[in-house]
């Protein structure tokens, strides 16, 4: 019988390995193996035809040790409790590895948002907000967009929370539209962070961007932004994909043209250009390249796929795209992996910038936001490099080790109540 993939088990496995690598025993970090709070809610929604449907929703708060919880809300048909728990834990570690004063949380609703009208989506969002309202807030838990959600969804959450409290509270969420307290630079932040990490890695390995070929799985907000920015830096993007499939061209794709095509709500399956080949997801992942950037969903690179990868580096723009078994194969093959909790942390870094602006009733220039993002991401990468060198471990274990130490030190300083 095939074992069902559980992303939280994946998280725990890497956590234990990283802790062991730096000499910690389980008693030193046992508190961070368990989420602090898990909330499951029923969400009744009146549909456009007058019927009522019940959706399941979640909000998991993994840690408040280093500050209020922070993490996105995902609308996807495959959302489940184990996935949300894992995403919440990864957020705790992501915030710790880039050293911003947040804990980790995540939310989700089991729904395919593409099947809902705008009115149904708004009613779902407002009812979900009402259900999790007792445990969110600018000093407790600050949601943000994730797969299947966007700035409009955050605007509705902020409005619902504000109406329930009787005054406007923009800091309850980040990733909002500019007109209601959002931050310049936030929509591009995660993809820009991936670009920053990629360029820094190229410099470390003394690779010229013009000589580098890149494959990107996923052309949504994160993958699409990373593709555009990396192409602008001179990198050759040889293959990209979306939910409909992938396209490939060994000489390099016209990313500007593809970006414009996708903005019209088109799918890559319908994209046509001279010399472009249409491929499936596995073919995309195993396309020969220097750098593979998975920017879709988790559990994409298992042991089977890992054996067939033809890249030198994997830079994880998605959360949890590589399974524990896949990671072991990549390490055995000498393929370097820059882990998700480092590589895709740009979104939470700029979310922090947005939150600070909201709390202080200020608006920063985009150049200031991007400068902060660059400083935080490069500093975090340096911390991970040093940890990997000092303990002779992979970058994934090093990133986890950096986060574990910061979480454990904070917990020790605070003590255990009562």
Secondary structure, DSSP 4 states (H G I P E B T S, - for coil): -PPPP-HHHHHHHHHHHHHHHTT--HHHHGGGGS-SEEEEEEEEEE-TTS-EEEEEEEEEEEE-TTSSEEEEEEEETT--HHHHHHHHHHHHHHHHHTT-S-EEEEEEEE--GGGS-HHHHHHHHHHHHHHHGGG-BTTTEEEEE-TT--HHHHHHHHHHHHHHHTS--GGGBSS--GGGT--TTTTTHHHHHHHHHHHHHHHHTT--GGG-EEEEE--SHHHHHHHHHHHHTT-EEEEEEETTEEEE-TT---HHHHHHHHHTT--GGG---TT-EEE-HHHHHTS--SEEEE-S-SS-B-HHHHHH---SEEE--SSS-B-HHHHHHHHHHT-EEE-HHHHTTHHHHHHHHHHHHHHHT----HHHHHHHHHHHHHHHHHHHHHHHHHHT--HHHHHHHHHHHHHHHHHHHH----
